[in-house]
């Protein structure tokens, strides 16, 4: 069963440690109700898909704090090229994709069902090239809210939080 968007963010809030958390679009309002620290950064640009690149820049610019970027599946689909950039530049960053299966901004239009794509069941980031060193190899599922409370692991990588849409798709 899919967790809610809020439950996914609660898992992050519980495990974030001293990571900078950059939230985008649909996660901003929920995140501010869960966390209010100087390490929180709400990013809502006019163009979608820029959060992962900004998070990479923050991670490369400083090494004191890892960076977690939270974006939706629609946000990520607007700039899939960022996955190649993330894979090519090792940094202490983590991309969490809130996958609710719809573009909520444009009236809940369904996105591609990643479970039916050849790479969807094991690695939605399969387009990221594998190279030597640390790369984003797969997007692992986000742990369940009540699972053991291990902190986020450092280094490049991704997590996928399967959630249901906030509203019913048309």
C-alpha distance (Angstrom), angle and dihedral (degrees) to the residues before:
residue distance angle dihedral
X1 . . .
X2 3.79 . .
X3 3.77 119.2 .
X4 3.78 120.7 -128.8
X5 3.79 121.3 -101.5
X6 3.80 89.0 -109.8
X7 3.82 92.2 50.6
X8 3.80 89.8 53.0
X9 3.81 90.2 52.6
X10 3.81 90.8 46.2
X11 3.83 88.2 57.8
X12 3.81 88.7 52.8
X13 3.83 93.0 46.1
X14 3.79 89.7 52.2
X15 3.83 94.6 49.4
X16 3.81 105.5 30.6
X17 3.80 98.2 102.6
X18 3.83 109.1 177.6
X19 3.81 95.4 -23.4
X20 3.79 121.1 132.3
X21 3.82 106.4 -119.0
X22 3.80 116.0 -149.8
X23 3.81 111.7 -169.4
X24 3.78 124.9 -169.8
X25 3.79 136.0 -158.9
X26 3.83 110.3 -44.2
X27 3.80 95.2 26.1
X28 3.81 99.1 52.3
X29 3.81 99.1 81.8
X30 3.80 93.7 43.9
X31 3.82 93.4 46.1
X32 3.80 95.4 53.3
X33 3.81 88.6 57.8
X34 3.84 89.5 54.7
X35 3.79 103.6 39.1
X36 3.78 138.5 22.5
X37 3.79 111.0 175.8
X38 3.81 134.8 128.5
X39 3.82 86.0 -105.9
X40 3.83 92.5 65.9
X41 3.80 117.7 97.9
X42 3.81 122.2 -176.7
X43 3.79 111.4 -157.7
X44 3.80 119.4 -172.9
X45 3.80 108.9 160.5
X46 3.79 124.5 174.2
X47 3.80 90.0 -112.2
X48 3.78 120.0 60.0
X49 3.78 124.2 -136.4
X50 3.80 99.9 44.5
X51 3.83 98.8 102.8
X52 3.83 97.7 86.7
X53 3.82 92.4 51.8
X54 3.81 91.8 48.2
X55 3.80 90.1 48.6
X56 3.80 90.2 51.8
X57 3.80 90.0 51.7
X58 3.81 90.8 50.8
X59 3.81 91.4 49.3
X60 3.81 93.2 48.1
X61 3.82 93.3 45.3
X62 3.80 94.8 57.6
X63 3.78 135.9 19.0
X64 3.82 102.0 -162.2
X65 3.78 95.3 86.8
X66 3.76 132.3 29.9
X67 3.79 115.6 -130.1
X68 3.80 126.5 -127.4
X69 3.81 116.9 -165.8
X70 3.81 117.1 -162.0
X71 3.78 115.0 -163.2
X72 3.76 136.8 154.6
X73 3.78 126.5 -111.1
X74 3.81 90.6 -108.9
X75 3.81 90.6 49.8
X76 3.80 91.0 51.9
X77 3.81 93.2 45.8
X78 3.82 89.1 59.4
X79 3.82 89.6 66.0
X80 3.80 112.0 20.5
X81 3.80 89.0 158.2
X82 3.79 88.3 76.0
X83 3.82 88.6 74.0
X84 3.79 90.1 64.4
X85 3.81 90.4 48.7
X86 3.82 91.9 48.9
X87 3.79 90.7 50.2
X88 3.80 92.8 49.4
X89 3.82 96.3 51.9
X90 3.82 116.3 55.1
X91 3.79 111.2 -144.8
X92 3.79 138.7 145.8
X93 3.78 93.6 -91.6
X94 3.77 137.8 129.6
X95 3.80 126.3 -164.1
X96 3.80 116.1 -153.2
X97 3.80 113.9 -166.9
X98 3.80 116.0 -158.2
X99 3.81 99.1 -149.5
X100 3.79 110.1 -165.8
X101 3.80 94.1 153.3
X102 3.82 96.4 -121.2
X103 3.79 142.3 81.2
X104 3.81 95.7 -122.4
X105 3.80 93.4 -178.1
X106 3.80 91.3 64.4
X107 3.79 98.7 46.9
X108 3.80 100.3 -75.1
X109 3.78 98.7 -61.9
X110 3.82 107.9 177.7
X111 3.81 118.4 -108.0
X112 3.79 123.4 -144.5
X113 3.78 110.8 -67.7
X114 3.79 100.7 -114.0
X115 3.80 90.6 -163.9
X116 3.82 89.0 68.0
X117 3.80 95.1 48.9
X118 3.82 117.2 93.7
X119 3.81 91.2 -116.3
X120 3.81 98.1 36.8
X121 3.79 101.8 88.7
X122 3.77 96.3 53.0
X123 3.78 109.3 13.3
X124 3.81 125.8 13.7
X125 3.80 86.3 177.6
X126 3.80 94.2 58.0
X127 3.80 88.8 122.8
X128 3.81 88.2 69.9
X129 3.80 106.7 97.4
X130 3.78 118.4 -116.8
X131 3.78 110.7 -126.7
X132 3.76 135.7 159.6
X133 3.77 117.4 -72.2
X134 3.77 124.8 25.4
X135 3.79 116.2 -21.1
X136 3.77 136.4 159.0
X137 3.80 97.5 -93.6
X138 3.80 101.4 167.2
X139 3.75 140.6 -4.2
X140 3.80 106.2 -120.2
X141 3.80 122.5 -157.3
X142 3.79 115.6 -93.3
X143 3.84 109.8 -108.7
X144 3.79 118.0 -101.1
X145 3.82 115.5 -94.2
X146 3.83 94.1 -110.0
X147 3.81 98.1 41.5
X148 3.80 122.3 112.1
X149 3.79 112.4 -57.5
X150 3.79 100.9 -119.0
X151 3.81 113.6 160.6
X152 3.79 122.1 -114.5
X153 3.76 112.0 -81.2
X154 3.80 117.0 -121.3
X155 3.77 124.8 -117.1
X156 3.76 136.1 51.6
X157 3.75 118.5 -37.2
X158 3.75 146.1 108.1
X159 3.77 141.6 -118.7
X160 3.78 129.2 -158.6
X161 3.78 121.0 -147.9
X162 3.81 110.0 -163.1
X163 3.81 106.5 -150.6
X164 3.75 134.8 164.4
X165 3.80 121.0 -110.1
X166 3.78 116.3 -88.4
X167 3.79 88.1 -129.4
X168 3.78 130.8 25.3
X169 3.85 113.5 -87.9
X170 3.79 117.9 -117.7
